[in-house]
Amino acid sequence: MRGTRIARPKELFLSHANSDRRFVGRLAAVLRHHRIPYWYSKAHLIGAQQWHDEIGRALARCDWFLIVLSPKATKSEWVKRELVYALNEKKYWGRIVPVQLIRCKYSRLSWTLGELQIVDFTKNFDAACGKLLKIWGLRHYPA
């Protein structure tokens, strides 16, 4: 794959458990700083919307999928639904990025996650951001 350049996201879907929203907010700030467009429920859902329909529209529109792995995420029915959708959509093949926030048994979500390169955020946030952004050929510049 030498010389192959991976396309930057037109829009990155951020899948996460509600209890991990503080981390996701911090990660979203890094993505915004590096001009990576993303869809994040807390930032993009507004009052009076049918939130499940909005999630579906975002999944259909986005071209990359990032899943935040934690014990709460492995128990979330909505995280599992979003991941199953991404795994079944051809446009997401090779564009699913699991990030590990807290060590967990992520195989509860899908036995296929073990096949993907996981970006480890359990130790150093900035170093992990560097590894994440490197996927798209970007360097991490802390804000």
C-alpha positions in Angstrom: 0.0 0.0 0.0 3.0 2.3 -0.4 2.0 5.7 -1.7 -1.7 5.1 -1.0 -3.3 8.1 0.4 -6.4 7.6 2.6 -9.2 10.1 1.9 -10.0 12.6 4.7 -13.5 12.4 6.0 -16.1 14.4 4.3 -18.0 13.8 7.6 -17.0 11.6 10.5 -19.8 9.9 12.6 -18.9 9.8 16.3 -20.5 6.8 18.0 -20.3 6.7 21.8 -22.1 6.0 25.0 -23.8 9.0 26.6 -21.6 8.6 29.7 -18.5 9.2 27.5 -19.7 12.5 26.2 -17.0 14.5 28.1 -14.2 12.6 26.2 -16.1 12.9 22.9 -16.5 16.6 23.4 -12.7 16.9 23.9 -12.1 14.7 20.8 -14.5 16.8 18.8 -12.6 19.9 19.7 -9.4 18.3 18.3 -11.2 17.3 15.1 -12.6 20.8 14.7 -9.1 22.3 15.3 -7.8 20.1 12.5 -10.8 20.8 10.2 -12.2 17.3 10.2 -16.0 17.6 9.8 -17.9 15.4 12.1 -21.4 14.5 13.3 -21.8 14.3 17.1 -25.2 13.9 18.7 -24.6 16.4 21.5 -23.5 19.1 19.0 -25.9 18.4 16.2 -29.2 17.3 17.8 -31.6 20.1 18.7 -34.9 20.2 20.5 -38.0 18.8 18.9 -36.0 16.6 16.4 -36.8 12.9 16.2 -33.3 12.0 17.4 -33.3 8.4 16.1 -34.2 9.7 12.6 -31.4 12.3 12.8 -28.9 9.6 13.8 -30.1 7.5 10.8 -29.7 10.5 8.4 -26.2 11.2 9.8 -25.1 7.6 9.4 -26.4 7.6 5.8 -24.6 10.8 5.0 -21.2 10.4 6.7 -18.3 8.6 5.1 -16.2 7.6 8.1 -17.3 6.0 11.4 -15.5 6.4 14.7 -16.6 4.4 17.7 -15.5 5.2 21.3 -15.0 1.9 23.2 -15.7 1.8 26.9 -17.5 -0.5 29.3 -20.6 1.7 28.9 -20.4 1.6 25.1 -20.3 -2.2 25.1 -23.7 -2.2 26.9 -25.3 0.5 24.8 -28.0 -0.7 22.4 -27.6 2.4 20.3 -23.8 2.2 20.0 -24.3 -1.4 18.9 -27.0 -0.4 16.3 -24.8 2.3 14.9 -21.8 -0.1 14.6 -23.9 -2.8 13.0 -25.1 -0.3 10.4 -21.5 0.8 9.7 -20.2 -2.8 9.4 -23.0 -3.5 6.9 -22.5 -0.5 4.7 -20.0 -0.9 1.9 -19.1 2.9 2.0 -17.7 2.3 5.6 -15.4 -0.6 4.6 -11.9 0.4 5.6 -13.3 3.6 7.3 -14.3 2.4 10.7 -12.0 3.7 13.4 -12.3 2.2 16.9 -10.8 4.3 19.7 -10.4 2.8 23.1 -11.2 5.2 25.9 -11.3 2.6 28.7 -10.3 -1.1 28.5 -13.3 -3.2 27.9 -14.7 -6.3 26.2 -15.4 -4.7 22.9 -16.2 -8.0 21.3 -19.6 -7.6 23.0 -20.4 -5.1 20.3 -19.0 -7.1 17.4 -16.5 -10.0 17.2 -15.1 -8.2 14.1 -13.7 -5.2 16.0 -10.6 -7.2 16.9 -9.6 -7.2 13.2 -9.4 -3.4 13.1 -6.5 -1.3 14.3 -7.6 0.3 17.6 -6.4 3.8 18.6 -5.5 3.6 22.3 -6.6 6.6 24.3 -6.2 4.9 27.7 -2.8 6.6 28.5 -1.9 9.8 26.6 -4.6 11.9 24.9 -2.3 13.9 22.7 -0.2 11.0 21.5 -3.4 9.1 20.7 -4.7 12.1 18.8 -1.5 12.0 16.8 -2.1 8.4 15.8 -5.8 9.1 15.0 -5.0 12.1 12.8 -2.2 10.2 11.1 -4.8 7.9 9.5 -5.7 10.9 7.3 -2.2 12.1 6.8 -2.5 14.9 9.3 -0.1 15.9 12.2 -1.6 16.7 15.6 -1.1 20.3 16.7 -2.5 20.6 20.2 -4.7 23.7 20.6 
